[in-house]
Amino acid sequence: MALHAAAARLSNPFLHQIPINPINGGIPAKPTSKRVVPVRSSNPQSSAAGTRVSSSEKWSLDSWRSKKALQLPEYPDGTAVESVLNTLQSFPPIVFAGEARSLEDRLGQAALGKAFLLQGGDCAESFKEFNANNIRDTFRVLLQMSVVLMFGGQMPVIKVGRMAGQFAKPRSDPYEEKDGMKLPSYRGDNINGDAFNEKSRIPDPERMIKAYTQSVATLNLLRAFATGGYAAMQRVTHWNLDFTEHSEQGDRYQELAHRVDEALGFMVSCGITSDHPIMRTTEFWTSHECLLLPYEQALTREDSTTGLWYDCSAHMVWVGERTRQLDGGHVEFLRGISNPLGIKVSDKMDPMELVKLIDILNPENKPGRITVITRMGAENMRVKLAHLIRAVRRAGQIVTWVSDPMHGNTIKAPCGLKTRSFDSIRAEVKAFFDVHDQEGSFPGGVHLEMTGQNVTECIGGSRTITYNDLSSRYHTHCDPRLNASQSLELAFIIADRLRKRRIGALRGFPSI
């Protein structure tokens, strides 16, 4: 019933924008009058390694086109691309600038150890699997995880989905070969198709229009869930998915939910009724990798209240490991928009290069502006992370440190499918907390590829998915995701570390 009630509020997916937080919803940003031009622009004089880009250089909406921008598709018809981009430019914004500012404020609290970021969702959203049930189930798991983390950490949890726009994927190889046939790699549903044939792999600009409409519909459903009663804390005992209900993690969650329910009863007796907004609604934001720059530019607007530019395709966007060159097109675009930004960082990142990159993207050193998302594998995390933390601290920079324990732990199973071991993911999360304890810094959040579906893509966990189980429900279009049970199990592990840090802080020493 809750699903039908939420869906009923979506009479017009383009115009029915319900602010997640009415106070901070903001006024829709003004579309730019600047004409959008076709895609590819590359400056052969720009080095891939990157040199210091002065933040005093003049930025414009299309100044990224004078830089070398990696990972962009080569469309065969430039006229068709221009037509699509001009159409996107005329569409309403997907998110509002005021919402992005609200998220930046929350992330600023996480940078100071006063909140915790939970960022999760699909590796890559797809057109074929787009339906209300899938959106609801992933949202529901994120709600469950947030309750577990809030209870353990006794601090606000910032819920950000890899949803409503996470389509494009960077590729390590521009081509893919099967059975002697070589074709362009699949780059995400907003660029080309995953079917291994020549027609499917040709980049099609019309896919950007479909990605926009799906993103709008997804976000509107998320808004309805977040504000329409589905996310009310009184429903905490009803959020279990059917296939986790009788599992070890489901039982642990139900026990915690009943404790929360008792606490809510106490709050009601103190006069905080179920009609209070904090009891009936939740804040939820969206994010994706800023990869397909022509699409991002077409949805960038000048905010009518501040005069600042915001990428209105999502509340938060991040630059990936493959596109974070200091003098590259992606960094150039990001430095001019005012959204909160993420930086994906592997063990290859040089500490001083990170400091320079942060300086380019956040010259005013504003808390909440930069989230550094580390993806290294457990052993590299223990060796490399401390050097990054120290370099950033010496520079006096304020960032939110977040662990992505997924991307550094991808392996190939004997059957040939990509997978990730839950034990390796857990080990990287532990290493992340351990290093921050040693350095006296704040572990600000976690970034996960996960789903509410009962998939078998990552091995391990308390329900012990094996290599032999992978093919039974392997549905990902790109990288393997944690299923709901594994996600909840990881949330309990993280909550335990947050609880230990909290108790250690009260006693005057760090957690162990």
C-alpha positions in Angstrom: 0.0 0.0 0.0 2.8 2.4 0.8 4.3 1.9 -2.6 1.0 2.6 -4.3 0.4 5.7 -2.1 3.9 7.0 -2.9 3.5 6.3 -6.6 0.1 8.1 -6.7 1.9 11.4 -5.9 3.9 11.2 -9.2 1.3 12.5 -11.6 3.9 14.6 -13.5 7.4 13.3 -13.2 8.9 16.5 -14.8 7.1 19.1 -12.7 6.0 17.5 -9.5 9.2 18.3 -7.6 8.5 17.8 -3.9 11.4 19.3 -1.8 12.9 16.7 0.6 13.2 19.5 3.2 10.8 22.3 2.6 12.9 24.7 4.6 16.0 24.2 2.5 14.4 23.2 -0.7 15.5 26.4 -2.4 14.2 28.1 -5.6 14.7 26.4 -8.9 17.9 27.6 -10.6 17.8 29.6 -13.8 18.7 27.9 -17.0 21.7 29.4 -18.7 21.2 31.2 -22.0 24.6 30.0 -23.3 24.3 27.8 -26.3 25.4 24.2 -25.8 27.8 22.8 -28.4 28.7 19.2 -29.3 30.8 16.9 -27.4 34.4 16.3 -27.9 37.1 18.7 -27.1 40.6 17.8 -26.3 43.7 20.0 -26.0 46.7 18.0 -27.2 49.0 20.4 -25.2 47.4 19.2 -21.9 49.4 16.5 -20.1 47.6 13.5 -18.7 49.7 13.7 -15.6 48.5 17.1 -14.8 50.1 20.4 -13.8 48.9 22.9 -11.2 45.8 24.7 -12.5 45.4 28.1 -11.0 42.0 28.7 -9.5 42.3 32.3 -10.6 41.9 31.2 -14.2 38.6 32.3 -15.6 35.9 29.6 -15.5 33.0 29.3 -17.8 30.3 26.7 -18.3 32.2 25.3 -21.3 35.8 26.1 -20.3 36.3 22.3 -19.8 36.3 22.0 -23.6 39.7 23.6 -23.8 41.1 20.8 -21.6 41.8 17.2 -22.3 38.7 15.3 -21.1 39.1 11.5 -20.8 36.5 8.8 -20.9 34.1 10.7 -23.2 32.3 8.8 -26.0 32.8 9.5 -29.7 29.4 10.2 -31.1 29.1 9.6 -34.9 26.6 12.4 -35.5 27.6 15.8 -34.0 24.3 17.4 -35.1 22.2 14.9 -33.2 24.3 15.5 -30.1 23.8 19.2 -30.3 20.1 18.8 -30.7 19.9 16.5 -27.6 22.0 18.8 -25.5 19.9 21.8 -26.4 16.8 19.9 -25.5 18.3 18.9 -22.1 19.2 22.5 -21.5 15.6 23.5 -21.9 14.3 20.9 -19.4 13.7 21.7 -15.7 16.5 21.0 -13.2 16.4 17.6 -11.6 17.5 18.9 -8.2 17.5 22.4 -6.6 20.5 24.4 -5.6 19.1 24.9 -2.0 19.1 21.1 -1.6 22.7 20.8 -2.6 23.6 23.6 -0.1 21.8 21.7 2.6 23.8 18.5 1.8 27.0 20.5 1.9 26.1 21.7 5.4 25.5 18.1 6.6 28.8 16.9 5.0 30.6 19.7 6.9 29.4 18.1 10.1 30.7 14.7 9.0 34.1 16.3 8.3 34.2 17.3 12.0 33.1 13.9 13.3 29.6 15.0 14.1 27.7 13.0 11.4 28.3 10.0 9.2 27.7 9.6 5.5 26.0 6.6 4.1 26.3 6.7 0.3 25.1 3.7 -1.6 23.3 2.3 -4.6 23.8 0.7 -8.0 27.2 0.3 -9.7 25.4 1.5 -12.8 21.6 2.1 -13.2 20.0 0.5 -16.1 17.0 1.2 -18.3 15.9 -2.5 -18.3 15.7 -2.9 -14.5 14.0 0.5 -13.9 10.9 -0.1 -11.8 9.4 1.2 -8.6 10.0 -2.0 -6.6 13.7 -1.9 -7.2 13.9 1.8 -6.2 11.8 1.1 -3.1 13.9 -1.9 -2.0 17.2 -0.1 -2.3 15.8 2.9 -0.4 14.5 0.6 2.3 17.9 -1.1 2.8 19.5 2.4 3.1 16.9 3.3 5.7 17.6 0.1 7.7 21.3 0.7 7.5 20.9 4.3 8.6 19.0 3.2 11.7 21.7 0.7 12.6 24.4 3.4 12.1 22.5 6.1 14.1 21.9 3.7 17.0 25.5 2.6 17.1 27.1 6.0 16.5 24.5 8.2 18.3 24.9 10.7 15.5 23.0 11.9 12.4 23.4 9.7 9.3 23.5 11.5 6.0 21.7 9.3 3.4 22.9 9.8 -0.2 22.0 7.4 -3.0 24.0 6.4 -6.0 20.7 6.8 -7.7 18.7 8.9 -10.1 21.7 9.5 -12.4 24.4 6.9 -11.9 24.5 5.6 -15.4 27.9 6.3 -17.0 30.9 4.1 -16.2 34.6 4.7 -16.9 36.4 1.9 -18.7 39.9 0.7 -18.4 39.9 -0.4 -22.0 37.9 1.4 -24.8 37.3 -1.9 -26.5 36.0 -5.3 -25.5 36.7 -8.6 -27.3 34.7 -11.8 -27.4 35.2 -14.8 -29.6 37.5 -12.9 -31.9 35.0 -9.9 -32.3 36.2 -6.5 -31.0 33.7 -3.8 -30.2 33.6 -0.5 -28.2 33.2 -1.1 -24.5 29.8 -0.7 -22.8 30.0 2.7 -21.1 26.6 2.8 -19.3 23.0 3.0 -20.5 23.1 6.7 -21.0 25.8 6.2 -23.7 25.4 2.8 -25.4 23.9 -0.6 -24.9 25.4 -3.6 -23.1 24.4 -6.2 -25.8 27.5 -7.4 -27.5 26.7 -6.3 -31.1 27.9 -3.5 -33.3 24.6 -1.5 -33.3 24.2 -1.6 -29.5 27.7 -0.4 -28.8 27.4 2.8 -31.0 27.0 5.8 -28.7 23.5 7.2 -29.1 22.9 10.7 -27.8 19.1 10.0 -27.4 20.0 7.9 -24.5 20.8 11.0 -22.5 17.1 12.1 -22.8 16.0 8.7 -21.5 18.5 8.9 -18.6 17.1 12.3 -17.7 13.5 11.1 -17.7 14.4 8.0 -15.6 16.4 10.1 -13.2 13.5 12.5 -12.7 11.0 9.7 -12.1 13.4 8.0 -9.7 14.0 11.1 -7.7 10.4 11.9 -7.5 9.6 8.4 -6.2 12.5 8.8 -3.6 11.0 12.2 -2.6 7.6 10.6 -2.1 9.1 7.8 0.0 11.2 10.3 2.0 8.4 12.7 2.8 5.1 10.8 2.4 5.2 8.6 5.5 7.1 5.6 4.2 10.3 6.7 5.9 8.5 7.5 9.2 10.4 6.1 12.2 7.2 4.4 13.4 7.7 2.1 10.5 11.1 1.0 11.6 9.9 -2.5 12.4 8.3 -2.9 8.9 11.4 -2.2 6.7 12.7 -5.7 6.6 12.8 -7.2 3.1 11.1 -10.6 2.8 14.3 -12.5 2.0 16.2 -11.0 5.0 13.3 -11.4 7.5 14.4 -14.8 8.9 18.2 -14.4 8.4 20.7 -13.6 11.2 21.0 -10.0 10.0 17.2 -9.7 9.8 16.8 -11.0 13.3 19.4 -8.5 14.6 17.7 -5.7 12.8 14.3 -6.6 14.3 15.8 -6.7 17.8 17.2 -3.2 17.2 14.0 -2.0 15.6 12.0 -3.0 18.7 14.4 -1.1 20.9 14.0 2.0 18.6 10.3 1.5 18.8 10.4 1.5 22.6 12.5 4.7 22.5 9.9 6.3 20.2 7.2 5.4 22.6 9.1 7.2 25.3 9.5 10.3 23.1 5.8 10.3 22.4 5.1 10.2 26.1 7.4 13.2 26.5 5.2 15.2 24.0 7.1 14.5 20.7 4.1 13.1 18.8 4.1 11.1 15.6 3.0 14.2 13.7 6.3 15.9 14.3 8.3 16.3 11.0 11.4 14.6 12.4 9.3 11.5 13.1 7.6 11.3 9.7 10.1 12.4 7.1 13.8 11.9 6.3 16.4 13.8 4.2 17.7 12.0 1.2 20.0 13.2 -1.5 21.3 11.8 -4.8 24.8 11.5 -6.3 26.7 10.1 -9.3 30.0 10.2 -11.0 30.5 13.4 -13.1 31.7 11.6 -16.2 29.6 12.5 -19.2 30.5 16.2 -19.3 28.2 17.3 -22.1 25.2 16.0 -20.1 26.4 17.6 -16.9 26.9 20.9 -18.6 23.5 20.9 -20.2 21.9 20.5 -16.7 24.0 23.1 -15.0 22.1 26.2 -14.0 22.8 29.6 -12.4 21.1 29.7 -9.0 18.6 32.5 -8.9 19.2 33.3 -5.2 23.0 33.3 -5.1 24.3 33.7 -8.7 26.4 30.5 -8.2 26.4 27.6 -10.7 25.1 24.2 -9.7 25.1 21.0 -11.6 21.3 20.2 -11.2 21.6 16.6 -12.4 22.3 15.6 -8.7 22.9 17.0 -5.3 26.5 15.7 -5.2 28.9 14.6 -7.9 32.3 13.0 -7.8 35.4 12.8 -10.0 36.7 9.3 -10.6 40.1 7.8 -10.3 40.5 7.8 -14.1 39.4 11.5 -14.7 40.9 13.4 -11.8 43.9 14.9 -13.8 44.7 18.4 -12.4 44.6 20.0 -15.8 41.9 17.7 -17.2 38.4 18.6 -18.4 36.5 17.0 -15.5 38.4 18.9 -12.8 38.0 22.1 -14.8 34.2 21.6 -15.0 33.9 20.7 -11.3 35.9 23.7 -10.0 33.2 26.0 -11.3 30.1 24.4 -9.9 29.0 24.8 -6.2 27.7 21.3 -5.5 29.4 19.2 -2.8 32.1 17.2 -4.6 33.7 13.8 -4.1 37.2 12.7 -5.1 37.8 9.0 -5.7 41.3 8.2 -4.5 43.2 4.9 -4.9 46.6 3.8 -3.6 48.2 5.5 -6.7 47.3 9.0 -5.4 50.3 11.1 -4.4 49.7 13.1 -1.2 50.8 16.4 -2.6 48.7 15.8 -5.8 45.7 15.3 -3.6 46.5 18.6 -1.7 46.7 20.4 -5.1 43.5 18.9 -6.3 41.6 19.9 -3.2 43.0 23.4 -3.5 41.7 23.7 -7.1 38.3 22.4 -6.2 37.9 24.1 -2.8 40.1 27.2 -2.7 38.0 28.7 0.1 38.4 25.6 2.2 34.7 25.3 2.9 33.7 22.4 5.1 31.4 19.9 3.3 32.6 21.0 -0.1 35.1 18.1 -0.5 34.6 14.4 0.3 37.7 12.2 -0.3 36.5 8.7 -1.1 39.3 6.2 -0.6 39.3 2.9 -2.5 42.6 1.0 -2.0 42.1 -2.5 -0.6 42.8 -3.3 3.1 46.6 -3.6 2.9 47.1 -0.5 0.8 44.8 1.4 3.1 47.0 0.7 6.1 50.1 1.8 4.2 48.8 4.8 2.1 45.9 6.4 3.9 47.9 7.9 6.8 50.2 9.8 4.3 47.1 11.3 2.6 45.6 12.3 6.0 48.8 13.9 7.2 49.4 15.9 3.9 45.8 17.2 4.0 46.1 18.1 7.6 49.5 19.9 7.1 47.8 22.0 4.4 45.0 22.9 6.8 42.4 21.5 4.4 39.0 20.4 5.7 37.6 17.3 4.0 35.2 14.5 4.8 37.1 11.1 4.7 35.0 8.3 3.3 35.7 4.6 2.6 34.7 2.9 -0.6 35.6 -0.7 0.3 34.2 -2.1 -3.0 36.4 -0.9 -5.9 39.8 -2.0 -4.5 38.5 -5.6 -4.0 37.2 -6.7 -7.3 38.4 -10.2 -8.4 37.5 -12.7 -11.1 35.8 -15.9 -10.0 36.7 -19.3 -11.5 33.6 -19.1 -13.6 34.8 -15.9 -15.2 32.4 -13.5 -13.4 33.6 -10.4 -11.5 33.0 -10.6 -7.8 34.0 -9.2 -4.5 34.7 -11.0 -1.2 32.7 -9.8 1.8 35.7 -10.6 4.0 37.9 -8.3 1.9 35.3 -5.5 2.1 35.0 -5.9 5.8 38.8 -5.9 6.1 39.1 -2.6 4.2 36.4 -0.9 6.4 38.3 -2.1 9.5 41.6 -0.7 8.1 39.9 2.6 7.4 38.7 3.0 11.0 42.0 1.7 12.4 44.1 4.3 10.4 41.8 7.2 11.5 42.0 6.0 15.1 45.8 6.1 14.8 45.9 9.5 13.1 43.3 11.1 15.4 41.1 12.0 12.4 37.4 11.4 11.7 36.1 8.4 9.6 33.3 10.4 8.0 31.4 7.8 6.0 31.1 4.8 3.7 30.4 4.6 0.0 28.9 1.2 -1.2 27.8 -0.4 -4.4 24.7 -2.3 -3.1 21.1 -3.1 -4.0 17.9 -4.1 -2.3 17.6 -7.0 -4.6 18.4 -10.6 -3.5 21.3 -10.9 -5.8 24.3 -13.2 -5.6 27.2 -11.1 -6.9 29.6 -10.8 -3.9 30.8 -13.9 -2.2 30.7 -14.5 1.6 28.7 -12.9 4.3 26.8 -14.6 7.1 24.6 -16.4 4.5 27.7 -17.6 2.7 27.4 -17.0 -1.0 30.0 -19.2 -2.7 31.6 -19.0 -6.2 29.1 -21.7 -7.3 26.2 -19.5 -6.2 27.2 -16.5 -8.3 25.4 -17.4 -11.5 22.1 -18.0 -9.8 21.1 -14.3 -9.4 23.9 -12.3 -11.0 22.1 -9.3 -12.4 24.6 -6.4 -12.4 25.3 -4.5 -15.6 28.8 -3.7 -14.5 30.4 -4.4 -11.1 29.2 -6.8 -8.3 27.0 -5.3 -5.6 26.3 -6.2 -2.0 22.8 -7.6 -1.5 20.4 -6.4 1.2 21.6 -9.0 3.8 25.3 -8.3 3.2 24.7 -4.5 3.3 22.9 -4.8 6.6 25.6 -7.1 8.0 28.2 -4.5 7.0 26.1 -1.7 8.7 26.2 -3.6 12.0 30.0 -4.0 11.7 30.4 -0.2 11.1 27.9 0.6 13.8 30.0 -1.4 16.3 33.1 0.7 15.4 31.2 3.9 15.7 29.9 2.8 19.1 33.5 2.0 20.2 34.7 5.4 19.0 31.9 7.1 20.9 32.6 5.2 24.1 36.3 5.8 23.7 35.8 9.5 23.2 33.7 9.7 26.4 36.5 7.9 28.3 39.2 10.1 26.7 40.9 7.5 24.4 40.3 6.2 20.9 38.5 3.0 20.0 40.5 -0.2 19.4 
